[in-house]
């Protein structure tokens, strides 16, 4: 899981609560799980229609939420998508979007496991 999630970020989120209550962590994970797939889809839809602004907005939003949870690979890829879409580099953006889909799936799985572990 350490390659998919930076667990020091997770630990920092848990430390924000005086009593170790994982509520903040669980809320952030749930928001990521609820909103993330639509952001990944928006990146792909924007590329399909040539809407680079849509690609950049979706990547920016996903970059923030993934960074908040320590999904560093997703965060980095989103940053790169933002830059390539801003420069209107279609081929590079398309290649990164394919990578994003796989990285997001791995982060989603890891976060579901983490959510289940702290929810119990």
Secondary structure, 3 states (H helix, E strand, C coil): CCCCCCHHHHHHHHHCCCCCCCHHHHHHHHHHHHHHHHHHHHHHHHHHHCCHHHHHHHHHHHHHHHHHHCCHHHHHHHHHHHHHHHCCCHHHHHHHHHHHHHHHHHHHHHHHHHHHHHHC
